[in-house]
Amino acid sequence: MFKYLRMIHYTAGLVGSIIVLLMAVTGILLNHRTLIGYSSKTSMRMQELIFALHSGNIGNTSIVWVTDLGAICMIVLSISGIWMWISFVLKIRKGKRRRNG
């Protein structure tokens, strides 16, 4: 059971961290538009693409499910991490009881 939980935790961590990284980078680029050049036509297209990625709408296509997937990964990471931590603590306490008892 613990092996499967760890695999789920690692997979959710990888997928979730990629999505969070995408959202963080696009957010920084939107806040600091001078990093990509603020006045040229090329930079305006780049800003539109970055905003589309960040907002979840590229053209007429909605990719909001990507941010939903990121949120689900964070929930899975939180629950599986807490579960593994509690299992580890209980295992240590059980071992101490056996040695002391």
N, C-alpha and C positions, 0 to 999 in steps of 0.2 A: 504494500500500500504506500509506504513512504517513498519508494522508488518512483512510482507513478505520480505522486504528488510533487516530487522534486522535478520531474520531467515537465509537468504542467506549469510549474512555477518558472522554470527556465525558459520555456517556450513563450509564455505570456510576457516574461521580462524582455525577451528579445524583440518580439513584435511591438509591445507597448513602448519600449524605449526608442525604436525607430520612428514610430508615430509621434511621440512626444518631442523627439529631436527635430522632426520636420516642422512641427507647430512652433517650437521655440525659435528655430532659425528664421522661419518666415515672419514670425512676430518681431524679431530684432530687426530684420531688414525693412519691415514696414515702419518701425519706429525711427530708424536711422536711414532714411532713403538716400542720403548723400553717399552712403557706402556703395551704391550701385549707380550713381550718377543721377542727378535729379532733373535735368532739363532736356536731355536729348530724347528723340523719338524712340530710340532703341531702349533707353532706360524706362520710358513710359510703358512699353510693351512688357518689359521685365517686371515692373511694378504691378501691372495688371495680372500677370501670371502668378506672381507671389501672393497677391491679394486673393486670387481665385483659389490657390492651394490652401491658404490660411482660412478662408471663409467656408470652403467646402463646395464651391460652385465653379466648375470650369465650363464656360460657355453655357449651354443649356443642360449640362450634365451635373447632377448633384452627387458629390462624393462625401456627403455628411456621414455616411456609414463608416468612413475611415476614422473620423473622430470618435464615433460611437464605439468602434472596435478598440481604439486606444483607451477609452474609458472602461470598457469591459475588461481589458487586459490589466488595467490598474486595480480594478476591483478583485480580479482573480489573484493578482500578486499580493494584495493586502490580505486576503483571506488565507491563501496558501502559506504565506510567510508567517502569519500569526499561528496557524495550525502547526507548522513545522517547529516553530519556537516553543510552543506549549508542549508538543511531543518530546522535544529535546529536554526541556526542563523536567518533565515528569519522568523521563528515562533516568536522568541524573539523580533525582530524588529517590527513585525506586532502587537504584544501585547503592545509594548511601544507606538506605534502610536495611538492605541485606547485609552490608558490611558491619553496621552498628548493632543489628539485631541478632 
